[in-house]
Amino acid sequence: MLARIFPRLPAASAQLLGPGDDAAVVAAPDGRYVVTTDMMIHGPDFRLAWSTPHDLGWKAAASNLADVAAMGAVPTALVVAIAAPADSPVALLEGIADGLRDACAALAPGCGVVGGDLSVSPTLTLAVTAFGDLEGRAPVLRSGAGVGDVVAVAGVLGESATALRLLFERAVDADGIPDARLAASLRARTAAQLAPQPPIAAGPIAAIARATAMLDLSDGLALDAGRMATASGVAIDLDPLPTAEALYGGEDHSLLAAFPAGVDIPSEFRPIGRVVAGAGVLVAGIPLESSGGWDPYREWDSAAG
């Protein structure tokens, strides 16, 4: 199985030793590296009736690449662990490998898969660890936003939540079970959820442009902006009013950043608010009543997405 998968995986430009040994060796020219990890589990994170194997590989890569970019780093390498049911066809793993390859090529050229692990589990699970190069820059943290900063976003807002709601409404059978045929007919309108395209290159661009704070919008604008506000000891005032999907949906994997007033905001970003004194998240000066957003420890609510 590994002999069939390895040739499908992308090599990393920074790899000194790739898959096949006990561990990979990856160059770290900066002397430091950014590292993050994320899991995708069948059920809470994806449904096989809706996502193709290629989608799963793509999304697993994209969500981790976005976290690296949110630190202002350039993604360099991925390590991927997959636990799949024993009766899974090899084509499932080949499709996941192809998705990983294509996501790296499209979103972070030069990043590749340098190793990982395969195991057996009743529940299909993907775990990806991503590494990034800061290229001599300081990492952009969540905690650096200051009063007067402009808050801006690169990427979409609310499109993933809108797509997920559509899947729950129109890609299930009469018993509410996910239906692959119905999902396929909605593909053009659900790609933002099944195979997101976060603006990975915008992360390092924001860092060069002196972003004071940045994070990946994985859990909804209200919750994630609140995390930045709390970490920075400030309030974030959003204006104009975002949609409910943007505020409380998740998995857009866009980049939310704060820039000092007066700097040229990169063209990849568009202003959506300001940093003000206080705490929490406001919309046009009025505090949000709920932070909402995606929380894996809260009971799944398909209506809220």
Backbone as CSV, one residue per row, in Angstrom:
resi,resn,N_x,N_y,N_z,CA_x,CA_y,CA_z,C_x,C_y,C_z
1,MET,0.825,-1.202,0.000,0.000,0.000,0.000,0.865,1.260,0.000
2,LEU,1.882,1.270,0.860,2.780,2.423,0.913,3.514,2.611,-0.415
3,ALA,3.872,1.504,-1.051,4.562,1.594,-2.331,3.691,2.257,-3.383
4,ARG,2.378,2.145,-3.241,1.466,2.781,-4.187,1.177,4.231,-3.801
5,ILE,1.274,4.543,-2.510,0.939,5.885,-2.051,2.122,6.841,-2.195
6,PHE,3.324,6.402,-1.821,4.483,7.306,-1.809,4.685,8.048,-3.140
7,PRO,4.590,7.342,-4.285,4.809,8.074,-5.546,3.772,9.157,-5.815
8,ARG,2.618,9.091,-5.157,1.563,10.081,-5.377,1.753,11.324,-4.513
9,LEU,2.566,11.221,-3.470,2.722,12.318,-2.524,3.725,13.349,-3.029
10,PRO,3.486,14.615,-2.736,4.407,15.663,-3.202,5.668,15.706,-2.355
11,ALA,6.803,15.871,-2.999,8.051,16.067,-2.263,8.121,17.513,-1.791
12,ALA,8.794,17.732,-0.673,8.954,19.079,-0.129,10.290,19.652,-0.556
13,SER,10.283,20.929,-0.915,11.540,21.565,-1.316,12.561,21.558,-0.184
14,ALA,12.065,21.609,1.065,12.964,21.671,2.219,13.376,20.297,2.727
15,GLN,12.881,19.236,2.084,13.185,17.906,2.614,14.603,17.481,2.255
16,LEU,15.327,17.013,3.278,16.649,16.444,3.087,16.573,14.930,3.043
17,LEU,15.566,14.374,3.722,15.299,12.940,3.688,13.795,12.769,3.800
18,GLY,13.204,12.126,2.820,11.757,11.987,2.780,11.271,10.662,3.322
19,PRO,10.080,10.210,2.903,9.493,8.978,3.437,10.356,7.756,3.169
20,GLY,10.268,6.794,4.083,10.964,5.530,3.892,11.900,5.155,5.011
21,ASP,12.313,6.124,5.819,13.172,5.836,6.964,12.346,5.973,8.234
22,ASP,12.983,5.904,9.396,12.254,6.032,10.653,11.728,7.436,10.875
23,ALA,12.384,8.424,10.296,11.941,9.813,10.411,12.454,10.578,9.205
24,ALA,11.788,11.668,8.906,12.228,12.553,7.830,13.230,13.568,8.379
25,VAL,13.950,14.189,7.480,14.850,15.277,7.835,14.486,16.467,6.952
26,VAL,14.192,17.586,7.601,13.743,18.777,6.889,14.646,19.948,7.257
27,ALA,15.068,20.708,6.259,15.922,21.866,6.507,15.147,22.962,7.221
28,ALA,15.807,23.674,8.112,15.220,24.820,8.811,16.196,25.984,8.698
29,PRO,16.243,26.640,7.535,17.248,27.686,7.293,17.194,28.822,8.310
30,ASP,16.002,29.099,8.825,15.827,30.194,9.778,16.377,29.843,11.164
31,GLY,16.592,28.552,11.410,17.003,28.111,12.749,15.812,27.858,13.655
32,ARG,14.617,28.247,13.200,13.373,27.981,13.927,12.389,27.394,12.935
33,TYR,11.313,26.810,13.428,10.245,26.398,12.524,8.908,26.494,13.249
34,VAL,7.890,26.762,12.475,6.515,26.774,12.967,5.959,25.370,12.819
35,VAL,5.217,24.891,13.808,4.626,23.557,13.723,3.209,23.590,14.264
36,THR,2.309,22.888,13.593,0.910,22.819,14.014,0.357,21.461,13.632
37,THR,-0.735,21.062,14.271,-1.361,19.786,13.923,-2.866,19.888,14.041
38,ASP,-3.559,19.100,13.235,-5.016,19.129,13.210,-5.526,17.760,12.799
39,MET,-6.714,17.409,13.291,-7.313,16.118,12.977,-8.618,16.301,12.217
40,MET,-8.961,15.306,11.389,-10.258,15.227,10.737,-10.811,13.829,10.979
41,ILE,-12.008,13.750,11.568,-12.601,12.474,11.968,-13.960,12.325,11.293
42,HIS,-14.175,11.162,10.722,-15.468,10.913,10.069,-16.594,11.059,11.081
43,GLY,-17.549,11.894,10.753,-18.668,12.161,11.660,-18.686,13.622,12.027
44,PRO,-17.878,14.044,12.983,-17.893,15.461,13.364,-17.226,16.381,12.346
45,ASP,-16.285,15.858,11.550,-15.517,16.724,10.659,-15.822,16.531,9.170
46,PHE,-16.274,15.384,8.775,-16.621,15.151,7.371,-17.543,13.942,7.277
47,ARG,-18.197,13.818,6.142,-19.052,12.674,5.830,-18.583,12.091,4.498
48,LEU,-18.317,10.793,4.480,-17.817,10.159,3.267,-18.827,10.237,2.127
49,ALA,-20.110,10.333,2.445,-21.113,10.452,1.400,-21.021,11.802,0.696
50,TRP,-20.438,12.798,1.340,-20.348,14.129,0.757,-18.970,14.439,0.210
51,SER,-17.933,13.941,0.867,-16.555,14.265,0.488,-15.932,13.112,-0.285
52,THR,-15.263,13.419,-1.388,-14.479,12.416,-2.085,-13.160,12.219,-1.329
53,PRO,-12.453,11.116,-1.567,-11.128,10.969,-0.956,-10.195,12.138,-1.305
54,HIS,-10.302,12.628,-2.535,-9.485,13.782,-2.933,-9.831,14.991,-2.082
55,ASP,-11.125,15.202,-1.828,-11.546,16.298,-0.946,-10.889,16.179,0.423
56,LEU,-10.871,14.976,0.976,-10.345,14.777,2.323,-8.867,15.135,2.385
57,GLY,-8.103,14.685,1.395,-6.687,15.031,1.380,-6.471,16.517,1.213
58,TRP,-7.265,17.116,0.315,-7.150,18.559,0.077,-7.467,19.345,1.344
59,LYS,-8.600,19.021,1.978,-9.021,19.788,3.149,-8.071,19.576,4.319
60,ALA,-7.559,18.361,4.489,-6.609,18.109,5.571,-5.358,18.951,5.393
61,ALA,-4.896,19.077,4.149,-3.737,19.922,3.891,-4.088,21.395,4.087
62,ALA,-5.201,21.832,3.501,-5.557,23.251,3.520,-5.726,23.789,4.932
63,SER,-6.375,23.032,5.794,-6.632,23.523,7.147,-5.347,23.687,7.941
64,ASN,-4.382,22.829,7.697,-3.102,22.950,8.394,-2.204,24.015,7.774
65,LEU,-2.230,24.115,6.467,-1.459,25.163,5.807,-1.907,26.547,6.275
66,ALA,-3.221,26.700,6.504,-3.739,27.990,6.950,-3.202,28.363,8.327
67,ASP,-3.041,27.387,9.203,-2.495,27.683,10.531,-1.039,28.140,10.448
68,VAL,-0.277,27.530,9.559,1.109,27.966,9.365,1.143,29.388,8.813
69,ALA,0.295,29.643,7.812,0.251,30.978,7.205,-0.156,32.037,8.209
70,ALA,-1.042,31.664,9.146,-1.517,32.628,10.141,-0.406,33.080,11.087
71,MET,0.694,32.369,11.142,1.851,32.790,11.926,2.803,33.658,11.103
72,GLY,2.459,33.872,9.832,3.330,34.628,8.949,4.425,33.791,8.331
73,ALA,4.278,32.459,8.393,5.316,31.555,7.909,4.945,30.961,6.554
74,VAL,5.943,30.450,5.866,5.768,29.761,4.590,5.736,28.263,4.859
75,PRO,4.663,27.557,4.479,4.603,26.103,4.729,5.713,25.372,3.981
76,THR,6.347,24.433,4.683,7.451,23.696,4.074,7.208,22.198,3.980
77,ALA,6.518,21.600,4.973,6.389,20.147,4.973,5.177,19.713,5.781
78,LEU,4.633,18.549,5.410,3.530,17.929,6.131,3.909,16.516,6.528
79,VAL,3.420,16.089,7.691,3.479,14.690,8.105,2.031,14.242,8.291
80,VAL,1.660,13.121,7.682,0.260,12.716,7.635,0.081,11.321,8.233
81,ALA,-0.823,11.201,9.192,-1.185,9.916,9.769,-2.643,9.625,9.436
82,ILE,-2.914,8.405,8.981,-4.263,8.009,8.599,-4.599,6.688,9.283
83,ALA,-5.756,6.656,9.925,-6.297,5.405,10.466,-7.598,5.143,9.721
84,ALA,-7.685,3.994,9.039,-8.828,3.685,8.190,-9.389,2.312,8.521
85,PRO,-10.674,2.091,8.268,-11.243,0.757,8.462,-10.472,-0.284,7.665
86,ALA,-10.403,-1.502,8.180,-9.592,-2.553,7.560,-10.045,-2.895,6.149
87,ASP,-11.315,-2.699,5.852,-11.823,-3.045,4.528,-11.790,-1.883,3.552
88,SER,-11.093,-0.820,3.892,-11.017,0.341,2.995,-10.286,-0.034,1.707
89,PRO,-10.809,0.364,0.564,-10.091,0.100,-0.691,-8.842,0.956,-0.773
90,VAL,-7.827,0.436,-1.454,-6.597,1.201,-1.625,-6.895,2.520,-2.329
91,ALA,-7.922,2.534,-3.185,-8.272,3.757,-3.915,-8.623,4.906,-2.973
92,LEU,-9.140,4.592,-1.781,-9.436,5.635,-0.802,-8.157,6.358,-0.400
93,LEU,-7.116,5.588,-0.075,-5.859,6.185,0.354,-5.142,6.866,-0.806
94,GLU,-5.254,6.292,-2.000,-4.654,6.939,-3.167,-5.322,8.285,-3.435
95,GLY,-6.655,8.335,-3.283,-7.371,9.595,-3.489,-6.980,10.644,-2.465
96,ILE,-6.828,10.229,-1.210,-6.385,11.166,-0.170,-4.992,11.697,-0.504
97,ALA,-4.102,10.801,-0.950,-2.748,11.224,-1.321,-2.789,12.223,-2.468
98,ASP,-3.655,11.984,-3.445,-3.770,12.903,-4.573,-4.281,14.269,-4.111
99,GLY,-5.219,14.271,-3.161,-5.721,15.528,-2.628,-4.644,16.303,-1.889
100,LEU,-3.840,15.607,-1.109,-2.717,16.249,-0.426,-1.758,16.871,-1.431
101,ARG,-1.451,16.110,-2.465,-0.524,16.594,-3.499,-1.065,17.847,-4.187
102,ASP,-2.319,17.787,-4.594,-2.885,18.893,-5.359,-3.071,20.145,-4.500
103,ALA,-3.424,19.968,-3.232,-3.569,21.125,-2.342,-2.227,21.810,-2.123
104,CYS,-1.195,21.028,-1.900,0.133,21.628,-1.720,0.558,22.379,-2.972
105,ALA,0.335,21.780,-4.140,0.746,22.413,-5.388,-0.008,23.718,-5.625
106,ALA,-1.300,23.723,-5.292,-2.124,24.898,-5.574,-1.989,25.983,-4.519
107,LEU,-1.875,25.596,-3.255,-1.931,26.562,-2.160,-0.564,26.930,-1.602
108,ALA,0.382,25.996,-1.634,1.699,26.232,-1.023,2.774,25.509,-1.820
109,PRO,3.061,25.986,-3.027,4.082,25.318,-3.851,5.400,25.171,-3.102
110,GLY,5.984,23.986,-3.204,7.220,23.697,-2.485,6.996,22.916,-1.224
111,CYS,5.783,22.998,-0.661,5.450,22.189,0.515,5.125,20.777,0.053
112,GLY,5.515,19.794,0.845,5.254,18.403,0.481,5.065,17.531,1.696
113,VAL,4.761,16.264,1.446,4.568,15.290,2.518,5.873,14.531,2.712
114,VAL,6.439,14.604,3.927,7.742,13.998,4.177,7.647,12.716,4.996
115,GLY,6.450,12.324,5.404,6.308,11.092,6.166,4.947,11.003,6.812
116,GLY,4.795,9.987,7.669,3.522,9.801,8.361,3.358,8.392,8.876
117,ASP,2.100,7.956,8.961,1.812,6.643,9.537,0.462,6.158,9.015
118,LEU,0.312,4.852,8.923,-0.948,4.220,8.569,-1.350,3.251,9.670
119,SER,-2.645,3.260,10.012,-3.141,2.321,11.011,-4.577,1.957,10.674
120,VAL,-5.151,1.106,11.516,-6.506,0.610,11.301,-7.409,1.123,12.410
121,SER,-8.605,1.564,12.031,-9.577,2.049,12.998,-10.972,1.898,12.397
122,PRO,-11.981,1.646,13.231,-13.351,1.600,12.695,-13.785,2.936,12.104
123,THR,-13.157,4.030,12.538,-13.520,5.372,12.091,-12.370,5.984,11.307
124,LEU,-12.642,6.385,10.084,-11.604,7.009,9.263,-11.150,8.313,9.911
125,THR,-9.850,8.424,10.142,-9.282,9.586,10.821,-8.010,10.020,10.108
126,LEU,-7.888,11.327,9.883,-6.673,11.895,9.309,-6.087,12.876,10.304
127,ALA,-4.800,12.786,10.534,-4.097,13.742,11.395,-2.896,14.267,10.622
128,VAL,-2.834,15.574,10.477,-1.756,16.207,9.712,-0.974,17.146,10.617
129,THR,0.339,17.053,10.547,1.224,18.010,11.201,1.932,18.797,10.118
130,ALA,1.884,20.115,10.237,2.477,20.993,9.227,3.618,21.797,9.827
131,PHE,4.633,22.058,9.015,5.801,22.834,9.421,5.941,24.054,8.516
132,GLY,6.509,25.128,9.060,6.670,26.335,8.273,7.949,27.075,8.596
133,ASP,8.393,27.865,7.638,9.634,28.639,7.731,9.287,30.113,7.912
134,LEU,9.793,30.731,8.967,9.542,32.145,9.239,10.427,33.076,8.407
135,GLU,11.407,32.521,7.740,12.289,33.285,6.846,12.929,34.492,7.537
136,GLY,13.272,34.315,8.818,13.956,35.373,9.547,13.049,36.383,10.210
137,ARG,11.727,36.280,9.963,10.787,37.232,10.562,10.320,36.732,11.928
138,ALA,9.835,37.664,12.744,9.187,37.274,13.990,7.826,36.675,13.660
139,PRO,7.379,35.672,14.406,6.045,35.134,14.162,4.977,36.174,14.472
140,VAL,3.887,36.140,13.736,2.763,37.045,14.002,1.806,36.313,14.952
141,LEU,1.670,36.821,16.166,0.863,36.168,17.188,-0.552,36.735,17.214
142,ARG,-1.402,36.111,18.014,-2.746,36.644,18.213,-2.738,37.835,19.173
143,SER,-1.680,37.985,19.897,-1.677,38.873,21.054,-1.105,40.265,20.798
144,GLY,-0.857,40.626,19.535,-0.174,41.892,19.290,-1.045,43.043,18.845
145,ALA,-2.348,42.848,18.713,-3.220,43.916,18.219,-3.282,45.069,19.212
146,GLY,-3.265,46.290,18.705,-3.306,47.473,19.563,-4.434,48.414,19.159
147,VAL,-4.884,49.215,20.095,-5.971,50.163,19.836,-5.599,51.059,18.655
148,GLY,-6.530,51.184,17.731,-6.299,51.980,16.527,-5.936,51.159,15.314
149,ASP,-5.541,49.892,15.514,-5.214,49.025,14.380,-6.441,48.796,13.500
150,VAL,-6.173,48.590,12.230,-7.221,48.209,11.284,-7.321,46.693,11.262
151,VAL,-8.539,46.170,11.360,-8.773,44.728,11.280,-9.186,44.391,9.854
152,ALA,-8.512,43.414,9.262,-8.777,43.074,7.862,-8.780,41.564,7.693
153,VAL,-9.387,41.106,6.613,-9.487,39.675,6.352,-9.049,39.385,4.924
154,ALA,-8.360,38.270,4.754,-8.032,37.744,3.432,-8.784,36.434,3.267
155,GLY,-9.519,36.302,2.184,-10.298,35.087,1.967,-11.779,35.326,2.149
156,VAL,-12.534,34.235,2.106,-13.994,34.317,2.152,-14.490,34.371,3.590
157,LEU,-15.720,34.825,3.760,-16.375,34.841,5.060,-17.762,34.213,4.926
158,GLY,-17.986,33.115,5.633,-19.304,32.513,5.683,-19.624,31.539,4.579
159,GLU,-18.772,31.405,3.581,-19.098,30.524,2.457,-19.105,29.054,2.859
160,SER,-18.204,28.665,3.753,-18.163,27.265,4.180,-19.417,26.896,4.970
161,ALA,-19.847,27.783,5.872,-21.052,27.520,6.652,-22.289,27.473,5.768
162,THR,-22.344,28.353,4.782,-23.466,28.344,3.841,-23.508,27.032,3.078
163,ALA,-22.349,26.554,2.655,-22.282,25.285,1.936,-22.687,24.119,2.835
164,LEU,-22.244,24.147,4.090,-22.590,23.066,5.003,-24.089,23.019,5.259
165,ARG,-24.685,24.175,5.431,-26.138,24.222,5.637,-26.863,23.647,4.413
166,LEU,-26.371,23.962,3.227,-26.977,23.441,2.010,-26.878,21.919,1.954
167,LEU,-25.737,21.385,2.376,-25.581,19.929,2.393,-26.578,19.280,3.345
168,PHE,-26.750,19.858,4.529,-27.691,19.288,5.491,-29.146,19.430,5.033
169,GLU,-29.401,20.461,4.252,-30.775,20.682,3.805,-31.127,19.898,2.549
170,ARG,-30.160,19.752,1.639,-30.508,19.218,0.319,-29.682,18.028,-0.130
171,ALA,-28.750,17.553,0.692,-27.932,16.402,0.309,-28.131,15.244,1.283
172,VAL,-29.364,15.102,1.775,-29.730,13.986,2.649,-30.987,13.334,2.094
173,ASP,-31.171,12.050,2.424,-32.360,11.352,1.958,-33.536,11.627,2.887
174,ALA,-34.624,10.919,2.680,-35.841,11.158,3.451,-35.653,10.905,4.940
175,ASP,-34.647,10.106,5.291,-34.374,9.798,6.701,-33.285,10.696,7.287
176,GLY,-32.816,11.660,6.503,-31.783,12.568,6.991,-30.379,12.022,6.879
177,ILE,-30.190,10.937,6.115,-28.869,10.327,5.955,-28.160,10.981,4.764
178,PRO,-26.891,11.377,4.932,-26.160,11.984,3.814,-26.202,11.125,2.562
179,ASP,-26.478,11.758,1.426,-26.662,11.073,0.155,-25.602,11.554,-0.836
180,ALA,-24.782,10.633,-1.327,-23.677,10.989,-2.212,-24.178,11.554,-3.541
181,ARG,-25.243,11.002,-4.092,-25.747,11.476,-5.383,-26.249,12.909,-5.277
182,LEU,-26.991,13.198,-4.227,-27.501,14.556,-4.037,-26.353,15.531,-3.786
183,ALA,-25.356,15.092,-3.030,-24.207,15.960,-2.756,-23.459,16.291,-4.040
184,ALA,-23.317,15.311,-4.927,-22.604,15.535,-6.181,-23.302,16.594,-7.029
185,SER,-24.633,16.625,-6.978,-25.379,17.608,-7.770,-25.209,19.028,-7.254
186,LEU,-24.715,19.167,-6.009,-24.532,20.487,-5.395,-23.070,20.904,-5.364
187,ARG,-22.231,20.181,-6.057,-20.789,20.343,-5.923,-20.327,21.794,-6.117
188,ALA,-20.841,22.451,-7.128,-20.383,23.813,-7.414,-20.697,24.779,-6.284
189,ARG,-21.720,24.456,-5.485,-22.150,25.367,-4.421,-21.619,24.959,-3.043
190,THR,-20.928,23.838,-2.967,-20.455,23.350,-1.670,-18.940,23.187,-1.597
191,ALA,-18.242,23.598,-2.652,-16.790,23.413,-2.677,-16.087,24.151,-1.548
192,ALA,-16.646,25.275,-1.103,-15.999,26.042,-0.027,-15.928,25.249,1.265
193,GLN,-16.843,24.319,1.461,-16.827,23.450,2.635,-16.007,22.193,2.390
194,LEU,-16.160,21.579,1.240,-15.538,20.285,0.992,-14.070,20.394,0.591
195,ALA,-13.707,21.460,-0.107,-12.317,21.643,-0.553,-11.960,23.123,-0.506
196,PRO,-11.808,23.683,0.691,-11.557,25.126,0.827,-10.229,25.548,0.208
197,GLN,-10.170,26.823,-0.171,-8.952,27.368,-0.774,-8.495,28.596,0.010
198,PRO,-7.924,28.383,1.195,-7.465,29.519,2.005,-6.321,30.264,1.326
199,PRO,-6.188,31.554,1.622,-5.148,32.391,0.994,-3.804,32.224,1.685
200,ILE,-3.160,31.100,1.479,-1.937,30.770,2.220,-0.835,31.805,1.993
201,ALA,-0.666,32.250,0.762,0.409,33.202,0.468,0.209,34.534,1.173
202,ALA,-1.034,34.847,1.570,-1.302,36.130,2.221,-0.710,36.204,3.623
203,GLY,-0.440,35.073,4.253,0.128,35.087,5.600,1.496,35.742,5.659
204,PRO,2.471,35.241,4.899,3.773,35.907,4.893,3.708,37.351,4.382
205,ILE,2.806,37.617,3.433,2.653,38.981,2.926,2.210,39.916,4.055
206,ALA,1.265,39.445,4.884,0.809,40.249,6.017,1.940,40.500,7.004
207,ALA,2.752,39.482,7.240,3.877,39.645,8.167,4.858,40.696,7.660
208,ILE,5.149,40.665,6.376,6.064,41.644,5.789,5.465,43.044,5.865
209,ALA,4.124,43.116,5.798,3.430,44.406,5.855,3.217,44.896,7.286
210,ARG,3.865,44.239,8.262,3.855,44.663,9.668,2.538,44.362,10.378
211,ALA,1.870,43.290,10.019,0.689,42.883,10.777,1.057,42.715,12.240
212,THR,0.203,43.223,13.121,0.479,43.141,14.558,-0.094,41.874,15.190
213,ALA,-1.118,41.301,14.560,-1.752,40.083,15.063,-2.421,39.386,13.887
214,MET,-2.544,38.060,13.990,-3.187,37.320,12.903,-3.591,35.945,13.410
215,LEU,-4.687,35.409,12.839,-5.081,34.027,13.112,-5.913,33.491,11.959
216,ASP,-6.047,32.170,11.952,-6.825,31.441,10.961,-8.286,31.406,11.396
217,LEU,-9.193,31.805,10.521,-10.625,31.793,10.848,-11.192,30.400,10.603
218,SER,-11.014,29.539,11.582,-11.500,28.169,11.456,-12.803,27.939,12.206
219,ASP,-13.129,28.798,13.169,-14.292,28.544,14.027,-15.339,29.659,13.978
220,GLY,-15.264,30.521,12.978,-16.235,31.600,12.861,-15.642,32.925,13.299
221,LEU,-16.060,34.000,12.650,-15.500,35.321,12.901,-15.725,35.781,14.337
222,ALA,-16.905,35.546,14.887,-17.191,36.011,16.248,-16.263,35.349,17.263
223,LEU,-16.126,34.030,17.168,-15.306,33.298,18.136,-13.825,33.599,17.940
224,ASP,-13.363,33.585,16.693,-11.940,33.777,16.448,-11.507,35.222,16.661
225,ALA,-12.342,36.185,16.273,-12.005,37.586,16.568,-11.974,37.801,18.072
226,GLY,-12.860,37.111,18.791,-12.844,37.190,20.247,-11.561,36.642,20.835
227,ARG,-11.029,35.597,20.219,-9.757,35.040,20.688,-8.626,36.042,20.496
228,MET,-8.622,36.731,19.353,-7.599,37.741,19.128,-7.760,38.888,20.117
229,ALA,-9.003,39.310,20.340,-9.254,40.410,21.273,-8.803,40.051,22.680
230,THR,-9.143,38.853,23.122,-8.759,38.418,24.471,-7.242,38.326,24.607
231,ALA,-6.592,37.716,23.613,-5.138,37.563,23.673,-4.429,38.919,23.682
232,SER,-5.016,39.913,23.002,-4.387,41.233,22.884,-4.833,42.209,23.953
233,GLY,-5.849,41.836,24.749,-6.334,42.730,25.789,-7.061,43.945,25.238
234,VAL,-7.788,43.756,24.123,-8.498,44.853,23.475,-9.885,44.354,23.063
235,ALA,-10.628,45.221,22.375,-11.888,44.832,21.750,-11.740,44.988,20.243
236,ILE,-12.502,44.200,19.497,-12.522,44.311,18.044,-13.923,44.718,17.621
237,ASP,-13.996,45.836,16.925,-15.280,46.384,16.475,-15.416,46.135,14.980
238,LEU,-16.350,45.251,14.597,-16.576,44.900,13.204,-17.617,45.835,12.595
239,ASP,-17.352,46.299,11.397,-18.288,47.202,10.724,-17.923,47.212,9.237
240,PRO,-18.868,46.870,8.360,-20.310,46.705,8.577,-20.660,45.354,9.193
241,LEU,-21.966,45.145,9.413,-22.457,43.921,10.020,-22.169,42.723,9.130
242,PRO,-21.393,41.741,9.617,-21.167,40.520,8.845,-22.442,39.674,8.819
243,THR,-22.503,38.744,7.886,-23.629,37.820,7.845,-23.557,36.859,9.029
244,ALA,-24.683,36.214,9.339,-24.701,35.234,10.418,-23.746,34.087,10.119
245,GLU,-23.659,33.688,8.837,-22.750,32.606,8.466,-21.303,33.006,8.712
246,ALA,-20.967,34.251,8.421,-19.602,34.725,8.655,-19.290,34.794,10.144
247,LEU,-20.257,35.271,10.921,-20.032,35.423,12.362,-19.939,34.096,13.083
248,TYR,-20.846,33.190,12.760,-21.003,32.004,13.598,-20.698,30.680,12.891
249,GLY,-20.448,30.728,11.598,-20.055,29.513,10.902,-18.576,29.250,11.112
250,GLY,-18.076,28.197,10.523,-16.662,27.865,10.686,-16.067,27.347,9.397
251,GLU,-14.780,27.057,9.442,-14.026,26.385,8.389,-13.871,27.194,7.106
252,ASP,-13.917,28.518,7.201,-13.530,29.316,6.037,-12.016,29.250,5.840
253,HIS,-11.272,29.161,6.948,-9.802,29.146,6.927,-9.236,30.365,6.219
254,SER,-9.941,31.488,6.347,-9.408,32.769,5.903,-8.475,33.304,6.982
255,LEU,-7.794,34.398,6.682,-6.848,34.976,7.633,-7.373,36.304,8.145
256,LEU,-7.499,36.425,9.463,-7.896,37.663,10.117,-6.646,38.313,10.676
257,ALA,-6.410,39.577,10.324,-5.176,40.240,10.743,-5.462,41.674,11.195
258,ALA,-4.576,42.181,12.032,-4.624,43.584,12.461,-3.376,44.279,11.935
259,PHE,-3.574,45.485,11.407,-2.467,46.267,10.854,-2.455,47.643,11.508
260,PRO,-1.273,48.200,11.765,-1.217,49.547,12.346,-1.896,50.563,11.440
261,ALA,-2.566,51.527,12.049,-3.201,52.591,11.269,-2.143,53.317,10.439
262,GLY,-2.471,53.585,9.198,-1.564,54.335,8.345,-0.679,53.497,7.452
263,VAL,-0.574,52.179,7.714,0.244,51.348,6.828,-0.576,50.951,5.606
264,ASP,0.108,50.608,4.540,-0.571,50.129,3.348,-0.991,48.675,3.572
265,ILE,-2.289,48.459,3.627,-2.792,47.103,3.825,-2.624,46.326,2.526
266,PRO,-2.057,45.137,2.570,-1.862,44.360,1.337,-3.172,44.163,0.595
267,SER,-3.074,44.088,-0.724,-4.271,43.975,-1.558,-5.041,42.690,-1.298
268,GLU,-4.366,41.696,-0.735,-5.053,40.428,-0.431,-6.067,40.583,0.701
269,PHE,-5.942,41.666,1.481,-6.802,41.883,2.645,-7.791,43.014,2.386
270,ARG,-8.953,42.928,3.023,-9.946,43.998,2.975,-10.344,44.358,4.399
271,PRO,-10.414,45.640,4.732,-10.756,46.055,6.100,-12.185,45.657,6.466
272,ILE,-12.360,45.185,7.708,-13.703,44.848,8.195,-13.939,45.388,9.602
273,GLY,-13.030,46.208,10.125,-13.235,46.743,11.467,-11.989,47.394,12.021
274,ARG,-12.059,47.706,13.326,-10.934,48.345,14.003,-10.760,47.765,15.400
275,VAL,-9.555,47.932,15.909,-9.259,47.553,17.286,-9.548,48.763,18.169
276,VAL,-10.339,48.549,19.214,-10.718,49.634,20.120,-10.446,49.204,21.555
277,ALA,-10.511,50.163,22.458,-10.334,49.838,23.872,-11.544,49.050,24.361
278,GLY,-11.306,48.142,25.295,-12.394,47.348,25.856,-12.083,45.875,25.771
279,ALA,-13.130,45.077,25.638,-12.974,43.625,25.598,-14.040,43.025,24.695
280,GLY,-13.712,41.893,24.101,-14.686,41.159,23.310,-14.852,41.682,21.903
281,VAL,-15.958,41.280,21.278,-16.249,41.632,19.888,-17.504,42.495,19.839
282,LEU,-17.428,43.578,19.068,-18.561,44.467,18.875,-18.889,44.532,17.385
283,VAL,-20.106,44.880,17.071,-20.499,45.157,15.697,-21.074,46.568,15.665
284,ALA,-20.399,47.479,14.964,-20.782,48.881,14.917,-20.967,49.458,16.317
285,GLY,-20.059,49.064,17.218,-20.060,49.601,18.574,-20.935,48.877,19.569
286,ILE,-21.701,47.901,19.113,-22.616,47.171,19.998,-22.047,45.787,20.286
287,PRO,-21.876,45.415,21.560,-21.304,44.104,21.883,-22.161,42.962,21.345
288,LEU,-21.498,41.929,20.819,-22.206,40.728,20.396,-22.748,40.004,21.617
289,GLU,-23.964,39.489,21.499,-24.565,38.777,22.625,-23.983,37.380,22.778
290,SER,-23.506,36.788,21.681,-22.984,35.431,21.729,-21.749,35.341,20.857
291,SER,-20.760,34.577,21.326,-19.564,34.358,20.513,-19.811,33.292,19.461
292,GLY,-20.729,32.339,19.730,-21.079,31.313,18.753,-19.865,30.565,18.252
293,GLY,-19.941,30.133,16.991,-18.800,29.460,16.384,-18.780,27.970,16.646
294,TRP,-17.814,27.321,16.017,-17.685,25.864,16.102,-16.881,25.461,17.329
295,ASP,-17.439,24.565,18.114,-16.772,24.033,19.296,-16.971,22.524,19.286
296,PRO,-15.902,21.723,19.065,-16.065,20.277,18.944,-16.566,19.606,20.218
297,TYR,-16.495,20.294,21.363,-16.967,19.695,22.606,-18.414,20.060,22.910
298,ARG,-19.000,20.896,22.036,-20.401,21.229,22.207,-21.219,20.316,21.301
299,GLU,-22.405,19.969,21.740,-23.243,19.061,20.952,-23.431,19.612,19.546
300,TRP,-23.250,18.748,18.547,-23.390,19.129,17.162,-24.809,19.613,16.890
301,ASP,-24.884,20.755,16.242,-26.171,21.351,15.897,-26.164,21.626,14.405
302,SER,-26.805,20.753,13.647,-26.767,20.879,12.203,-27.444,22.157,11.731
303,ALA,-28.393,22.662,12.481,-29.069,23.881,12.067,-28.130,25.072,12.115
304,ALA,-27.236,25.093,13.092,-26.286,26.197,13.216,-25.038,25.948,12.386
305,GLY,-24.832,24.703,11.952,-23.643,24.401,11.174,-22.441,24.210,12.050
